[in-house]
Amino acid sequence: MRMIRKRSGTRGGGGPARGRLRAALGGATTVLLTATALAALPQTTAHAADTLGAAAAEKGRYFGAAVAANHLGEAQYAATLDREFNSVTPENEMKWDAVEPNRGSFSFGRADQIVDHAQGKGMEVRGHTLVWHSQLPGWVSGLGATDLRSAMNNHITQVMTHYKGEIHSWDVVNEAFQDGGSGARRSSPFQDKLGDGFIEEAFRTARAADPNAKLCYNDYNTDGVNAKSNAVYTMVRDFKSRGVPIDCVGFQSHFNPNSPVPSDYRANLQRFADLGVDVQITELDIEGSGQAQATNYGNVVRACLAVTRCTGITVWGIPDKYSWRSSGTPLLFDDNYNKKPAYDAALSALGGTPGDPGDPGGPGDPTAACTATYSTAEQWSGGYNGKVTITAGGSPITGWSVNVTLASPQQVVSVWNGSPTSNGNVMTVRSTWNGSLAAGASTSFGFTVNGGTTPPPQVGACTAS
């Protein structure tokens, strides 16, 4: 496990506390669970090649996920992240509007939360992103050329210095080329005011800030050979010929039925690698479901493995429900964190062995389902007893779990008929003696809360096995 390095600059908060809550089978279990400082889930020890990260590591690569800081408090989210992945990319927390909302005033708290979590679990971190036309605070666009150049270089230097030695690859410049057949640069404050040279300047500034970090150019719709990827290829070839520091090219790889995995995907990755740069699949998601989606995921993984300098894959999210295009169900885990056929295809392509359906995070019986409904059993001036009723769907189930989210300063002081573990402000309660239910049958668990009666707890979806 890596040591967490002391950072330069202002710190924003620390990593999450780690601990464990245990509950006895049956009866009332006395615990102390607060909405602001709940003990985290224990880390699951994965067997080699049974998870995405472990299987990728055996191939000398990483398999990562884009992570949102505000989901780290959700027990299933954190547990799935910790079990399956060995690299993380902050989804939004390192973008310009997040870390420098006002000129010269930096805020790293949310990004630090992700980096600390990753380091605490022995994961690597990709930095995303330093210079991009989108998610810019308004003050950037209003600057003249001289001030904009100064602000861009200062932003790169300050952010990379804060994380110096902690980021294995940085997306230094993101999405600087137009879509379509022109191969032209995209209009942006940087392009319009600083000209074509801004990309080179950004890379040279980045190298000075952290000489050991891999420096990447990242873009979308460059996955096959086309006008846009040709323009990026020409730029990278020029940079390499003139000694401009560039180490890697990121291929976002957002696919859907109208923009499928191109037939020349592997060949395109290889031609960039032949320029002397690493290639990384940086934001992978594939809309669809079932075997068609699984086949596409397997093909992407195999393409990366076939290119020696393809160093890793990052999927852009963990469960479908948190995807930026959730209606397309593009990720490896469904809304309840069950592994999809696409997961098994990706793991198999990596040379791993998909687990039994009953393994943590496994799909279980695809017909198994349950519902959870909440009611307040008793209430008094400073607290209440909550009751959650679990009802099996149209098939028998052998186990269940439910997330309960509390609001500060509420405290759970006892739980009965369920086993609680917690992370952040989310308590996950799993079945103990009462997990086996016939189709349509019900059971319940309860908990006592002190510290106020409002707002009521939020009870998430029931997950059956």
PAKOLDREN-743434 format. One record per residue: z, y, x of N, C-alpha, C in turn. Coordinates in steps of 0.05 Angstrom, whole numbers, plus 5000, padded with zeros to 4 digits. Atoms other than C-alpha are relative to their C-alpha. Layout:
PAKOLDREN-743434
ZYXZYXZYX
...
//
This chain:
PAKOLDREN-743434
500049765017500050005000500050255017
500249754984498150695026502550174996
497849815002503551195041498950254987
500849755012503251824999500450225020
499849794980501652395046500950264988
499249735008504753075042497650185000
502349845002499653565018500550295008
499949714995498154275039499950144973
500349845024498854814986502249934980
498050035021502654814920499849734987
499950255014504754174889500650044970
499549985029504654064814501149744990
498850245011509553534794499849775019
500050244983510652844824498849774985
501050255012508352144811501949894980
498350115021511051754752502149815012
497950184992517651394760499249714993
500650275006517150644762502549844996
497650165005522050154734499349784980
500550225018522849604683502149984979
498150045022525949494615499749714992
500150285009527748794593501449984973
498750055026529448564523500549714996
499450285005532847924504498549914975
501450105023529447474454501850014975
498449985024531747634384502350195002
497649835000537748054363499450285008
500249724992538948784381500150025030
500149954972537149004451500750295006
499349724994540549624479498550095024
501549884979536050054521500250304998
500249715002535050794536497250085007
502849924997528051054527499650284991
500549735008526551794529497150075000
502849935002520152134511499050145025
500949854976520052524576500349855026
499650154975522452014627500549714994
499850285006521151304606499349835024
500650174977521150744657497249894997
502750085000514150524675499849694998
500450295001511149834665500049895028
500250134973511749354723497149965006
502750054992505449264763499449714999
500850285001501748624749498749915026
501250104976500148214810497649834993
502450145008492947984804499449785021
500950214982490347334833497350095011
502549924987484547434881497649914983
502550055013477747484847500349954970
499650025029480847474777499850274987
500349745011480048224768497650145014
502349864990474448724780500550115028
499349884974477949074838500249785021
499650214980479948424873497349875007
502650124995472948124865498250185016
501649814985469648754890501050025029
498949994973474348784950499149775017
501050234985472248084970497250045009
502849934992465148364974499950255017
499949764983467448955016499450264985
500649775017466749444958502550074983
497949935019471049814908498849984972
500849985028470849784832502150184987
498249805009473850404802499550094971
500249895027474850784737500650295001
499249725005474851504715502550004984
497350005012481951684695500750274990
499049755012484852214650503050015002
497149984995491852454668501649974974
498550005025493852524595500249724987
499850285010492751774583501849825017
498450174983497051524640502649924988
497650075013503051534595499749784979
500450225019499951014550500249735014
499350244985502550334570497649835005
502350184996496249924559497950135018
501949864982491950454593500849965029
499050024973496250464655499949715010
499950284992497049704656497249905006
502750094995489549584651498950135025
500949874976488050104704501249865025
498650114977493249814752499249725006
500850284996491049094741497149975010
502850064997483549164743498550165022
501649824984481449734789501350065027
498949924973482249924863499050275009
500849734994479350624860500150164974
500049835023480051214813498550265006
501349744999476151854799501350174978
499049825022479652424761497650094983
502249945019475352534699499450294999
500349715002476453284692501950165018
497749864988482653454732499550145027
500749874975479153654797497750194997
502249815004473654074766501050285003
499349734992473554814781501850134979
498449875020476355044714502849894998
497350135000482254564722501750095023
498449954976484354734793500050295009
500049724993482355464801499150174975
500849855024482355784731499850305004
500249724992483456474762499550015030
500949994972480556694828502450015019
497950024980484956494885502649884991
497550125011490256174840499449714993
500650285002490255424846502249854986
498250165015493554914800499249715003
500750274993493654194824501649794984
498150185012498853884778498849754987
501150235014494553444735498449825019
501450164981490153224792501949855018
497950134984496353074834501149764986
498950225015498852634778498349755003
501850234997492652194783500149895029
500050094972492652174859502649865007
497450134995500052004862500149724988
500150265014499051444811498349805016
501850174985493151164850501349915026
498850074975496751184916502449814997
497750175005502950864886499249724994
501050275006498550274866498149905021
501750094978494650234932497150044994
502849955006488250504902498950235016
501449774987483150964935499350214978
500749795019480951624903497450135008
502449844997474151944894500550284989
499649735009474152704888497650094984
502149925018470052984831500850254984
502249934982467353524836500450285009
499349744988467254154880498250224990
501849795008460954544862498149894978
501450105023457854444793499550244981
500649785018454454904743501650004975
498550025026458854664685503050005006
497149984998466254734671500950195021
499249784982466555374711501650204984
498749785013471655904693498250244999
501849775004468456544668499750195024
500049814978470256944730497949935021
501950074979465556544774497250114994
502749915007459256714736499650305003
500249714998460857454739499950125028
499949904972461057504815497250065010
502549954985455557814857499749795022
500750214981452257404912502049985023
498250014978456957604968502749884992
497550105009463257474928499849714991
500350275009460456834899499949815024
500050164976458956554968502949975011
497250014990466056724990501749834982
498450165019469056424927499349715001
500950294998464955774933501249885025
499050124975466955665005503149995000
497150005002474255844992500949784981
499350215019474455374932499849725013
500450254986471654794973502349965020
498150024978476354935031502849954989
497250025011482755014989500449734987
499650255014481654404946499949765020
500150224981479553945003502450005019
497649984983485254195047502449894986
497750105015490254044992500149695000
500250295001487753324990499049875026
501150104974485853245063501249735007
499150264993486252525084500649824977
499250165024487352275012497649934983
502350055017480252264984497949855017
501850154983475351735009497150114997
502749885004469052074979500250244981
500149765017467752764950497250044989
502449895012462352964901499950305006
500049724990461053604939498450184981
501749855019455353844895499049804979
500550175023453853564826497750124983
502049935020447553584783498550265005
501349754992443654124820497050004994
502950025005436653884798499549984970
500850005028433053974732499149724991
501350235012431153414685497050054998
502849975004423853284671498449955025
501950074979417853244717499650205021
500549794981418453874757501349955028
498550044975423453654810501350265010
499049744992425954374811503050004999
497149965001433054624822500850104972
498949905026437254754760501050285003
498949735001438955464742503049994998
497149995001446255604757500850255015
499149774984450456174785499449975030
500350054971449955844854497050015007
502850004994442455714852498850284996
501349745006440656384820500750225019
499149784983444756814867500049945029
499950084972445156414931497549865010
502550134992438456044930500449715008
500050284993436655354955502149935021
498150064978441355415014502849954992
497150045008447755364973500949725004
499250284998447754604975500749945029
499450044972447254575050502650145009
497649864993452555105057502549874990
497750135011457254735011500749755016
499450244984456554095052501150075027
498949934974457754445118502850104997
497249915005463954785089501849764995
498450245006466354115063500749845025
499550154976465553775130502250145017
497949854984469754325164502749964987
497450025014475154245111501349735004
498950274996475953495118497949835014
502150144985471853175174499849704994
499950295004473852465153499249914973
500850075027471952485079497049954999
502950035005465252205057499150224981
501049785016461052765028497549914985
502150105017456552594969498650214984
501449865021451152904927499949824976
499750175024451852654854498250114978
501849915022446852674796499549784980
500750195021444452334732497049994997
502950045004437552084711498549995027
501250054973436151934785500149705007
499550284995437251184777497549845007
502650114992429851004782498450205016
501849824985424151294821498550184980
501249815018422051924784500050275014
500249744988420852664796502750115009
497449894994428252834796501249855025
498950154977430352264843498350055025
501649944977424452424888500850275013
499049754990426953144894502649975015
497450054987433952904912499449855027
500750164975430852404962498950195021
501149814981426952964995502150175013
497849834989433153395002501749845019
498250164983437352825031498549945027
501650064976431752635080500050255019
499949754985431453365102502750055013
497349974989438953405110500549825024
499550194978439152785153498450075025
501749934977433453025197501150245015
499049764988436953685210503049995007
497250024994444053435218501950134980
498249895021446753725153501849774992
498150225005453053315139499949904971
500050145026451652855080500349705006
499350284994454452145078499249814977
500450185023452951885008498650144978
501249905024449051964944501149844977
498950125024452151834876497949984978
501850055023448051534819501849954976
498150015022451651664754499649764982
500650255014448151104716501249994971
499450005029449251304643497649884986
502250135012444950814605500449964970
500150055029443050704532497349884993
502650125007437350374493497650185005
502249824995433050994501499750075030
500149954972434751054575501349755014
498850254990435750334599500249995030
499950054971437250064668497149975010
502850024992430550194704499449755016
500850244986426749614732500150035031
499949944971426649954801502750115009
497449904994434050104801500949925028
499250104974435549664861498350125022
501849894980429449904899500650305006
499349724997431450624887502550045016
497549994984438450514913499449945030
500750084973435450174974498650215016
501549804985430650734992501850235009
498049804991436451234993501749895023
498450124979440650755035498449995026
501750014976434750695083499950275015
499949744987435551445097502550025018
497649994984442251285129502450114986
497749915016447051465072501049764984
498950195019451651045030499050074972
500549945028450050984956502349894984
497850075017455250954902499250034971
500449985029454850814827502550134989
497749825003459351374804501150044972
499149935027459651434728498949794980
501450205015457250774700501149974972
499450095027457250664625497349924987
502550115012452150274583500549964970
499650025029451750374508499049734990
500850255011451149744466502349824995
498050195005454949114453499049725006
500750284998454948364460498549935025
501450114977450247984506498150205013
501849814988445248544515501450195019
498449824983450549014542501049845025
499050164978453448454584497949955021
502250054981446648294616499550255016
500449754986445749034634502150055021
497949974980452549074667499749815023
500450204979451248444706497850085019
502349924983444548714730500750235018
499249784984447649364754501849915024
498350094979453049004793498449855021
501650164980448048524825498250195016
501649814984443649114845501650135022
498349884980449449444881500649805022
499450204980451248794916497649945018
502450064985444048714939499450215021
500549784982444249374976502550035018
497750014982448649335037501650265000
498649754999450350075036500950104972
498849935026452250074962502949935002
497350054993459650154974501949964977
498150045022462550144904498850104974
500849945027462050234829502450124986
498049875017465950694783499050004971
500649975028465850614707501350254989
499049745009466751254669501949974976
498050045021472951074630501049715000
498950285001477150464612499449894972
500750115026477250324536497850174987
502149865014471450514491501050254986
499149785016475750974449500350265015
499749754984476651474507497450075014
502549934987469451474529498950274989
501249755008465652144526497849954979
501850085021460751764481501049744987
498550235010465551294446498449864978
501450135022460951164386498049795011
501850194988456350784434501349765013
498450224988461950314457499049915027
501550054975459450364529501749875023
498350094978465350094570500749714999
499450284996468349434591502349904983
497750075017474449444545499750134973
500349885027474549554470502450184995
498049815006479150034435502949905003
497350124997485049544439500449875028
499850104973483849394513499349715004
501050274997480848714500497550005018
502450024983475748494552497649934983
502550055014468648514526498349815015
501950174984462948044545498950145024
501049854977460648604591502049985023
498050034978467248534630499549735014
500450264988466047794641497449995017
502549994986458847934662500350155027
499649844975461048464713501749845019
498350154982466548024741498549765011
501650234990461947414746498050095021
502049904981456647834781501350065027
498549944975461948034832500949755014
499250254988463347304845502849924991
497450065010469947314807499949794978
499750205021472446814755501350124976
498749905024473647074685502349824992
497650145007480546884661499849864973
499850135027482546464601500350224979
499849805021482346824534502950114997
497349915003489946864536501150175023
499149844978490247234602500550294992
499549725006492947944603497450164999
502449845004487448394576497749834991
502250165008483347794555499450034970
500849955027479647774489501549844979
498550165019483947234458498149894979
501650095022481446954392498650244988
501349765010475947434370500450054971
499449955028477947324298502850094995
497249925004485247494310500250304996
499649725005487448154281502750044986
497549935014493648504255500050304995
499649725006495849164226503050075004
497249904996502149584239500450244982
499349775017505350044188502950085005
497349894993511350494200501450104975
498349875021517050694154502750075012
497349924991523751044165502049854982
498150165015529250564144502450164992
497749835005535351024150499750255016
500149754986536151744171502650154998
497649845000541952194191499350265015
500649734990542652894219498850005028
500950004972541352694292498149785007
501750224993536852094286499249834976
500950185021534051514247499549725010
500950274994532350774245497149984991
502850045006524950634248499449704996
500850275005521550004222497049985001
502950044998514549754240499549724989
500750265011511649194197497349915011
502450124989506448744229499049794980
501250195019501648374184497549885012
502350134989496647854208497650044982
502449975015489447914187499249734987
501050235014484947364159500349745015
499650244985486746874214502850005012
497350014988493346624244499950145027
499749884973495846994306502449875014
497850124984500446764362501750215014
498549794987502747444387498950274992
500949735007502348194376501350215018
498749784986503748854410499150264986
500449745014504249574384501150225018
499049764985504850254419501450194980
498549805015510050744393500450255018
499849764984509551464418502150184988
497849835008515751904416499650295009
500149724992516752654420502750085012
497649904987521852984466501550194980
498250154983527853004463501049744988
499150245013528152374422500449785020
499350234983531251754453500349754983
499550265012530751034432502449875013
497650114988537550724441500349704995
500050295004536250024414497549914986
502350135012530549564395500749724992
499450275009530948924355497449864990
502250165008526048364340497450065015
502449944984521348584396500950065029
499549964972520848664471498750265009
501249754993519849384495499650045030
500549894973516649654559498850274996
500849735004515050374570498850135024
501249854979510950864610499450284988
500349735012511051624600501550024974
498749965026512451784527499249784981
501050215017509651124501501749755004
498650265000513750504484498249794989
501650225010509949854478502049784992
498250215010513549324435498249754996
501450255003511248604440501749804985
498550205015513048004398501749835019
498350194985518647544420499949734985
499950255015520646974374498150014975
501549955025516447274317497150055004
502849954995509447264347498149844984
501850185015506546684308500150064971
500149945029504246894239497649874988
502350115015499946534188498350234990
501849805010493946914160501350154977
498849845021496647484117503050035001
497149994999503847374137501050245015
498949764988508447934160502649955015
497449994988514348064206500550305007
499449724994517648704232501850015024
498049944980521349014289501150284994
498849755006526049604288501250135025
498949854977528950144334501650234989
498349775007534350684332499350235018
500749764985532651394353502250204997
498249775000537551944372498550245012
501249764989535652664388498250144981
501649865020532552894323498549824982
501450175020528752654263497150084997
502849925001522153024271499050075028
502050135017516652924286500549705000
499750295001516352194265498449875023
501650134978513851694318497249954991
502850075005506451564323499749705007
500350294995504950814316497049955003
502850064994498450584347499149744986
501250235012493850014327501549745010
498850254993496549304328497949835015
501750184984493548834381501049724997
499250285004493648094364498949825021
501150214982492747474406500349744986
//
